[in-house]
Amino acid sequence: MPLPLFMEERRRIILETLRQRGRISVAELSELLSVSAVTIRQDLRALEHDQLLERTHGGAVLPVSRTPAPELSFEVRLREYKAAKHLLAQAALSRVQSGDSIALDSSTTVFALLPHLRRLERLIIVTNSLMVAQQCLDTPQIQVFMPGGRLRRDSISLVGKPEELPDINLTVGFFSAHGISPETGITESSQEEVQMKRALMERCRVKYCLVDGRKWGKVAPYTLANPAEFTTVLTTADAPPEHIALLRDQQIPVEIVGSAVEM
């Protein structure tokens, strides 16, 4: 007999199912998750409170009035929350050694690692970020591998052909995202970026998710990963303690960098 799902797992499945179908009934969810209708209604109330769905008579639908905020350009995001990104970069740097092969996604949070990585004697970087590649033009000790694909201007990255990433076993990978939530996991605003990040993650032995405190509780349209897929989630001291506690209850390592004063 399968073990009962944790509350967070159950609610994540509810949201994933709802995104696939657009609407679903309490009876269907009760059968799918092997729990009572009372439990399902409690889940739906909680998810509606977080504005992740709208309850209907006997079920739930996607919130038609809820539209994701437009993604800001790379240059705009690069200027935001610099102190938090610096703290996360410092923490991430301690996980890299000269001679490593690493994955870097196209986020501005991960881009903050570049000034530090350029000081290493030898490094292989696999990335879809044109900004990362540009920063390594004058550092011959760093080899950069990229896929083919189409230019995505918002992130200044290459997307569309994740299968063209080089088949390299990577020591460690660093990733960020639009949002992180105990109910929906780690989410992104672009499906093509999700596909590229997933392909990079599959090549990494160790994976870190870097998210500053403002990203907790935010939900973007596309799920990148369950937080449990990462070795550790690195975050800043302004992250909501109740969300961190929910992940730690699931044995997901969350490391807080910096201090409230620094934030």
C-alpha positions in Angstrom: 0.0 0.0 0.0 1.6 3.4 -1.0 2.5 5.8 1.7 0.1 8.9 2.0 1.4 12.0 0.4 2.6 15.0 2.4 0.3 18.0 2.3 2.8 20.0 0.1 3.1 17.1 -2.3 -0.7 16.7 -2.5 -1.2 20.4 -3.2 1.5 20.4 -5.9 -0.3 17.6 -7.7 -3.6 19.4 -7.5 -2.1 22.5 -9.1 -0.2 20.5 -11.8 -3.5 18.6 -12.6 -5.4 21.8 -12.8 -2.9 23.4 -15.2 -3.2 20.4 -17.5 -7.0 20.2 -17.4 -8.1 23.8 -16.7 -10.8 22.5 -14.2 -11.2 19.6 -11.9 -13.8 18.3 -9.4 -13.4 17.4 -5.7 -14.5 13.8 -6.5 -11.8 13.4 -9.1 -9.1 14.8 -6.8 -10.3 12.6 -3.9 -9.9 9.5 -6.1 -6.6 10.6 -7.7 -5.0 11.3 -4.3 -6.7 8.6 -2.2 -7.9 11.1 0.4 -11.3 12.3 1.6 -13.4 15.0 0.0 -13.0 17.0 3.2 -9.2 16.9 2.9 -9.5 18.0 -0.7 -11.8 20.9 0.1 -9.3 22.0 2.8 -6.5 22.0 0.2 -8.6 24.0 -2.3 -9.4 26.6 0.3 -5.7 27.0 1.2 -4.7 27.2 -2.5 -7.5 29.7 -3.2 -6.2 31.8 -0.2 -2.8 31.9 -2.0 -4.6 33.0 -5.2 -3.4 29.9 -7.0 -6.9 28.7 -8.0 -10.6 29.6 -7.8 -13.0 27.3 -6.1 -16.3 26.4 -7.8 -19.3 24.3 -6.8 -17.8 20.9 -6.4 -14.3 21.7 -7.7 -11.8 24.3 -8.8 -10.7 26.2 -12.0 -7.7 28.2 -12.9 -7.9 31.9 -11.8 -8.8 33.6 -15.1 -8.1 37.0 -13.7 -4.6 36.1 -12.6 -1.9 36.9 -15.2 1.8 36.6 -14.5 3.8 39.8 -14.4 5.8 40.4 -17.5 9.4 39.4 -17.3 11.8 42.3 -17.0 14.8 42.6 -19.3 18.1 41.2 -18.3 19.6 44.7 -17.9 16.8 45.8 -15.6 17.1 42.7 -13.5 20.8 43.0 -13.3 20.5 46.3 -11.4 18.0 44.9 -8.9 18.8 43.3 -5.5 22.6 43.5 -6.0 23.4 43.0 -2.3 21.4 39.8 -2.2 22.9 38.5 -5.4 26.4 39.2 -4.1 25.7 37.2 -0.9 24.3 34.2 -2.9 27.3 34.4 -5.3 29.7 34.3 -2.4 28.0 31.3 -0.9 28.0 29.5 -4.3 31.6 30.2 -5.0 32.7 28.1 -2.0 31.2 25.1 -3.9 33.5 25.6 -6.9 37.2 24.6 -7.3 39.7 25.2 -10.0 39.4 22.4 -12.6 35.7 21.9 -12.1 33.2 21.6 -14.9 30.1 23.7 -14.1 26.7 24.6 -15.4 25.4 28.2 -15.2 21.9 29.2 -16.3 21.0 32.5 -17.9 19.7 34.3 -14.7 21.1 37.5 -13.4 21.5 35.8 -10.0 23.8 33.2 -11.3 25.5 35.8 -13.5 26.8 37.5 -10.3 29.2 34.5 -9.9 31.2 35.5 -13.0 33.6 38.1 -11.4 34.6 35.4 -8.8 34.8 32.5 -11.3 37.1 34.5 -13.6 39.8 34.4 -10.9 40.1 30.6 -10.9 43.0 29.0 -12.7 41.1 26.5 -14.8 37.4 26.0 -15.4 34.9 24.5 -17.9 31.5 26.3 -18.1 28.4 25.0 -19.9 25.7 27.6 -20.3 23.1 29.0 -22.6 23.8 32.6 -21.5 25.4 34.9 -24.0 26.2 37.3 -21.2 28.2 34.6 -19.4 30.1 33.7 -22.6 30.8 37.4 -23.3 32.3 37.8 -19.8 34.7 35.0 -20.5 36.1 36.3 -23.8 39.3 37.6 -22.1 39.8 34.6 -19.7 41.5 31.9 -21.8 41.7 29.6 -18.7 37.9 29.2 -18.9 36.4 27.0 -21.7 32.8 27.8 -22.5 30.4 25.4 -24.2 27.0 26.5 -25.5 24.1 25.0 -27.4 22.7 26.2 -30.7 19.2 27.7 -30.8 17.3 30.9 -31.0 18.1 34.1 -29.2 15.8 34.9 -26.4 16.2 38.6 -25.9 14.7 39.0 -22.4 17.4 36.7 -20.9 20.0 37.2 -23.6 20.2 33.5 -23.9 20.0 30.7 -26.5 16.9 28.5 -26.3 15.0 25.9 -28.4 17.7 23.2 -28.8 18.6 21.8 -25.4 19.6 18.5 -27.1 22.6 20.4 -28.5 24.2 21.0 -25.1 27.5 19.1 -25.0 27.4 15.7 -23.4 29.7 16.5 -20.5 29.5 15.2 -16.9 29.4 18.4 -14.8 30.7 18.7 -11.3 28.2 21.3 -10.1 25.4 23.5 -11.5 23.9 26.8 -10.3 20.4 27.8 -11.1 17.8 30.4 -10.2 14.2 31.0 -11.1 11.3 33.4 -11.1 9.7 32.0 -7.9 9.7 29.2 -5.3 6.8 28.0 -3.3 6.3 24.9 -1.0 3.1 24.1 -3.0 4.2 24.5 -6.6 8.0 24.1 -6.3 10.4 26.2 -8.3 8.8 27.9 -11.3 9.9 29.9 -14.3 8.2 32.4 -16.7 9.5 30.8 -19.9 8.9 27.2 -21.0 11.9 27.3 -23.3 14.2 28.4 -20.4 12.8 25.5 -18.3 13.7 23.0 -21.0 17.2 24.4 -21.2 17.7 24.4 -17.5 16.3 20.9 -17.1 18.9 19.7 -19.7 21.7 21.4 -17.8 20.5 20.0 -14.5 20.5 16.4 -15.9 24.3 16.8 -16.6 25.2 17.9 -13.0 26.2 15.6 -10.1 25.4 18.4 -7.6 22.9 21.2 -8.1 22.2 24.4 -6.2 19.2 26.7 -6.5 19.9 30.3 -5.7 16.8 32.4 -4.8 16.7 35.6 -2.8 14.0 36.2 -0.2 11.6 38.2 -2.4 11.1 35.1 -4.7 9.5 33.0 -2.0 5.8 32.6 -2.5 5.9 33.7 -6.2 4.5 31.4 -8.8 5.3 31.5 -12.5 3.5 29.6 -15.2 6.0 26.8 -15.7 7.4 24.4 -13.2 11.2 24.0 -13.3 11.7 21.5 -10.5 10.8 20.1 -7.1 13.1 21.7 -4.5 14.1 18.2 -3.5 15.9 17.8 -6.8 18.5 20.3 -5.7 21.4 19.5 -3.3 20.7 22.7 -1.4 18.5 25.7 -1.8 20.5 28.8 -1.0 18.5 31.9 0.0 18.9 35.2 1.9 17.8 36.1 5.4 14.6 37.9 4.3 13.1 34.7 3.1 9.8 33.8 5.0 10.7 31.4 7.8 7.4 29.5 7.5 8.2 28.6 3.9 11.7 27.5 4.8 10.3 25.4 7.6 7.9 23.6 5.2 10.8 22.6 2.9 13.0 21.5 5.8 10.1 19.4 7.1 10.5 17.5 3.8 14.2 17.0 4.5 15.1 19.5 1.8 18.3 21.4 2.8 17.9 25.2 2.8 20.9 27.4 3.7 20.4 31.0 4.6 23.3 33.3 3.7 24.0 36.7 5.0 22.0 38.4 7.8 18.9 40.5 8.2 21.1 43.5 8.8 23.0 43.0 5.5 19.6 42.7 3.7 
